Amino acid sequence: MKIEKELLHPSHPQHRLKVEYTETPFCCDGCKEAGIGLKYKCDECEFDLHKACALAPPAITHSFYTKCDFRFHVRPPGAATRVCDACGKEVLGFVYHCARCGFDLHPCCANLPQRLDDGDGHQFHLCLKLSGPACHRCGSKGKGWAYRSTCKNYNLHVSCVKELLVESWEAIYLSRDCKNKMTTITTEVIRTRTIPSLRGTMQNYHRVGSVGKVRRCCQIAISALRIIISAILGDPTAIIAAVVGTMMSK
């Protein structure tokens, strides 16, 4: 995806949008989902777009849905409530929709990498649904797309990672309709507010077993979480990856 320094987007024709990098989480005015890192911003008014939303092509295909022809829409088509088939969250804005099959994808979900590498020798692959061990967050195999480690022992649903972020951020700063901007959130706040939830989730899931085994399993699961959060927020280089990566070192 080529990065343009500035552009004029059809959803905001009043002003040109300029690319910038931010370490402060923001709410995308396109898809209404959280973001961090690279974004396109209007200097004249409070308007932000994920890189994936600002540069979304008019049509895409996806390897999980080989018969689908996904078309870009600035708002959900039709009167019925639409849900992203990747993360299970309601579609409130920009979306890729297949009219023939009825599938929907948030732009950032559609752009999730097929493979992630945590830098410590662990690889995680995006899968349409889980088989084998359940998700470390919810303990089930359902709920849509997930990242699974190469060894198939460590799994996290995309929806579960989003839920962790929403629980931590919305409870303090965000309204559910995403109208309030996340201008006061810092990486320190993200770390202090999310560590108890994440640590407890991982440890409760592995109540049985030796302390060393549980700790190691939690470390690998958190490693997966670190890179998945970065991918979900639209920028694999985002500062949030390093912040989340410190959770199990405390």
C-alpha positions as CSV (number, residue, x, y, z in Angstrom):
1,M,0.0,0.0,0.0
2,K,1.7,3.2,-1.2
3,I,1.8,6.0,1.3
4,E,0.7,9.4,-0.1
5,K,1.9,12.5,1.8
6,E,-1.6,14.1,1.4
7,L,-4.8,13.3,-0.3
8,L,-8.4,14.5,-0.8
9,H,-10.8,11.8,0.4
10,P,-14.4,11.6,-0.8
11,S,-15.7,11.2,2.7
12,H,-14.1,14.6,3.7
13,P,-14.0,16.7,0.5
14,Q,-13.7,20.0,2.4
15,H,-10.0,19.7,3.1
16,R,-7.0,17.7,2.1
17,L,-5.7,15.1,4.6
18,K,-2.1,14.8,5.5
19,V,-0.3,11.7,6.7
20,E,1.2,11.7,10.2
21,Y,2.5,9.3,12.8
22,T,0.9,9.4,16.3
23,E,1.6,7.6,19.5
24,T,-1.8,8.7,20.8
25,P,-4.7,6.3,20.0
26,F,-7.4,7.9,17.9
27,C,-10.9,7.0,16.6
28,C,-11.1,6.7,12.9
29,D,-13.9,8.8,11.4
30,G,-14.2,6.3,8.6
31,C,-14.8,2.9,10.1
32,K,-15.3,4.2,13.7
33,E,-12.7,1.8,15.0
34,A,-9.6,2.6,17.2
35,G,-6.3,3.3,15.6
36,I,-2.7,4.3,16.4
37,G,0.5,5.0,14.4
38,L,0.1,6.2,10.8
39,K,-3.1,8.1,10.0
40,Y,-4.4,10.7,7.7
41,K,-5.5,13.9,9.5
42,C,-7.3,17.1,8.6
43,D,-5.5,20.1,10.0
44,E,-8.6,22.2,9.7
45,C,-11.0,20.1,11.8
46,E,-11.0,17.0,13.9
47,F,-11.1,14.3,11.3
48,D,-8.8,11.2,11.2
49,L,-8.6,8.1,9.0
50,H,-6.7,4.9,9.4
51,K,-4.2,4.4,6.6
52,A,-6.2,1.4,5.5
53,C,-9.4,3.4,5.4
54,A,-7.9,6.4,3.7
55,L,-6.2,4.3,1.0
56,A,-8.9,1.7,0.6
57,P,-9.2,0.5,-3.0
58,P,-12.7,0.3,-4.5
59,A,-12.7,-3.5,-4.6
60,I,-10.7,-6.3,-3.0
61,T,-10.6,-10.1,-2.8
62,H,-9.7,-12.2,0.2
63,S,-8.2,-15.6,0.4
64,F,-10.7,-16.7,3.1
65,Y,-13.6,-15.9,0.8
66,T,-12.6,-17.0,-2.7
67,K,-16.1,-16.6,-4.2
68,C,-16.6,-13.0,-2.9
69,D,-16.2,-9.7,-4.6
70,F,-15.8,-7.1,-1.9
71,R,-16.8,-3.6,-2.7
72,F,-15.9,-0.5,-0.6
73,H,-18.8,1.4,1.0
74,V,-18.5,4.6,3.0
75,R,-21.5,3.4,5.1
76,P,-23.1,0.0,5.6
77,P,-25.3,-1.0,2.7
78,G,-29.0,-1.6,3.4
79,A,-31.2,-1.0,6.4
80,A,-30.2,-4.1,8.5
81,T,-27.4,-4.0,11.0
82,R,-24.2,-5.4,9.5
83,V,-21.4,-7.2,11.4
84,C,-17.8,-7.7,10.4
85,D,-17.2,-11.3,9.6
86,A,-13.6,-11.1,10.8
87,C,-14.0,-9.6,14.3
88,G,-17.7,-9.9,14.9
89,K,-18.1,-6.2,15.7
90,E,-20.9,-4.1,14.3
91,V,-20.1,-2.1,11.1
92,L,-20.7,1.6,11.8
93,G,-18.9,3.2,8.9
94,F,-16.4,2.2,6.1
95,V,-16.8,-1.4,5.1
96,Y,-16.0,-3.9,2.4
97,H,-19.2,-5.7,1.4
98,C,-19.9,-8.7,-0.9
99,A,-23.4,-8.2,-2.3
100,R,-23.6,-11.8,-3.5
101,C,-22.5,-13.6,-0.3
102,G,-23.4,-11.0,2.3
103,F,-20.0,-10.9,4.0
104,D,-18.6,-7.7,5.5
105,L,-15.1,-6.7,6.5
106,H,-13.8,-3.6,8.3
107,P,-11.0,-2.2,6.1
108,C,-8.4,-2.8,8.9
109,C,-9.6,-6.4,9.3
110,A,-9.4,-6.9,5.6
111,N,-5.8,-5.8,5.8
112,L,-4.7,-8.0,8.7
113,P,-1.5,-9.8,7.8
114,Q,-1.7,-13.5,7.1
115,R,1.4,-14.1,9.2
116,L,2.9,-12.2,12.1
117,D,6.4,-12.7,13.7
118,D,7.0,-11.6,17.3
119,G,10.8,-11.3,16.9
120,D,11.4,-14.1,19.4
121,G,11.1,-16.9,16.9
122,H,7.3,-17.3,17.2
123,Q,5.1,-17.0,14.2
124,F,1.3,-16.6,14.2
125,H,-0.9,-17.3,11.3
126,L,-4.3,-15.9,10.6
127,C,-7.0,-18.5,10.3
128,L,-10.7,-18.4,9.4
129,K,-11.7,-20.5,12.4
130,L,-9.8,-22.3,15.2
131,S,-9.2,-26.0,15.4
132,G,-7.3,-27.6,18.2
133,P,-6.7,-25.5,21.4
134,A,-9.2,-22.8,22.1
135,C,-8.6,-19.1,22.4
136,H,-6.5,-18.0,25.4
137,R,-8.9,-15.1,26.0
138,C,-12.4,-16.7,25.9
139,G,-11.7,-20.4,26.0
140,S,-13.8,-21.2,23.0
141,K,-13.1,-21.9,19.3
142,G,-15.9,-19.8,17.8
143,K,-16.1,-16.0,17.3
144,G,-14.5,-15.6,13.9
145,W,-10.9,-15.1,12.7
146,A,-8.0,-15.9,15.0
147,Y,-4.3,-15.9,15.1
148,R,-2.7,-19.3,15.8
149,S,0.9,-20.0,16.6
150,T,2.9,-22.3,14.2
151,C,2.9,-25.0,17.0
152,K,-0.9,-24.6,17.2
153,N,-0.8,-24.3,21.0
154,Y,-1.4,-20.5,21.3
155,N,-4.5,-18.9,19.9
156,L,-6.2,-15.5,20.1
157,H,-9.4,-14.4,18.4
158,V,-9.3,-11.1,16.6
159,S,-12.6,-10.3,18.3
160,C,-11.1,-11.1,21.8
161,V,-8.1,-8.8,21.2
162,K,-10.5,-6.0,20.2
163,E,-12.7,-6.6,23.3
164,L,-9.6,-6.2,25.6
165,L,-8.9,-2.8,24.0
166,V,-12.5,-1.7,24.1
167,E,-12.8,-2.7,27.8
168,S,-9.8,-0.7,28.7
169,W,-10.3,2.4,26.6
170,E,-14.0,2.9,26.5
171,A,-14.4,2.5,30.3
172,I,-12.2,5.6,30.8
173,Y,-12.2,7.7,27.7
174,L,-14.4,6.5,24.9
175,S,-18.1,6.8,24.2
176,R,-19.5,3.8,22.4
177,D,-20.4,5.9,19.3
178,C,-16.8,6.9,19.1
179,K,-17.6,10.6,19.0
180,N,-15.2,11.5,21.7
181,K,-11.6,11.7,20.5
182,M,-8.9,9.8,22.3
183,T,-6.7,12.9,22.7
184,T,-5.8,12.4,26.3
185,I,-4.8,8.7,26.2
186,T,-1.1,8.1,26.7
187,T,0.8,4.9,26.4
188,E,1.4,4.9,30.1
189,V,-2.4,4.9,30.7
190,I,-2.8,2.1,28.2
191,R,-0.2,0.0,30.0
192,T,-1.5,0.6,33.6
193,R,-5.1,0.1,32.7
194,T,-4.8,-3.0,30.6
195,I,-2.1,-5.0,32.4
196,P,-4.4,-6.3,35.2
197,S,-7.1,-7.4,32.7
198,L,-4.7,-9.2,30.4
199,R,-2.5,-10.8,33.0
200,G,-5.6,-12.1,34.8
201,T,-7.2,-13.4,31.7
202,M,-4.1,-15.4,30.6
203,Q,-3.4,-16.8,34.1
204,N,-7.1,-17.8,34.7
205,Y,-7.1,-19.7,31.4
206,H,-4.1,-21.8,32.6
207,R,-5.1,-22.6,36.2
208,V,-3.8,-26.2,35.9
209,G,-0.1,-26.9,35.5
210,S,3.3,-26.1,36.9
211,V,4.1,-22.4,37.6
212,G,6.9,-22.5,35.0
213,K,4.7,-23.9,32.3
214,V,1.9,-21.4,33.1
215,R,4.3,-18.5,33.0
216,R,5.9,-19.6,29.7
217,C,2.5,-20.1,28.1
218,C,1.4,-16.6,29.3
219,Q,4.5,-15.1,27.9
220,I,4.0,-16.6,24.5
221,A,0.3,-15.6,24.5
222,I,1.2,-12.0,25.5
223,S,3.8,-12.0,22.7
224,A,1.0,-12.9,20.3
225,L,-1.2,-10.2,21.8
226,R,1.5,-7.6,21.3
227,I,1.8,-8.0,17.6
228,I,-1.9,-8.7,17.0
229,I,-2.9,-5.4,18.7
230,S,-0.5,-3.6,16.4
231,A,-2.0,-5.2,13.3
232,I,-5.6,-4.6,14.4
233,L,-4.9,-0.9,15.1
234,G,-3.6,-0.5,11.6
235,D,0.1,-0.1,12.0
236,P,2.5,-3.0,12.7
237,T,5.2,-0.4,13.8
238,A,2.9,1.2,16.4
239,I,4.3,2.1,19.8
240,I,1.5,0.1,21.5
241,A,3.3,-3.1,20.5
242,A,6.2,-2.3,22.8
243,V,3.9,-1.2,25.6
244,V,1.9,-4.4,25.6
245,G,5.1,-6.4,25.2
246,T,6.1,-5.3,28.7
247,M,3.1,-6.7,30.5
248,M,4.4,-10.1,31.6
249,S,7.8,-8.7,32.6
250,K,6.3,-6.9,35.5
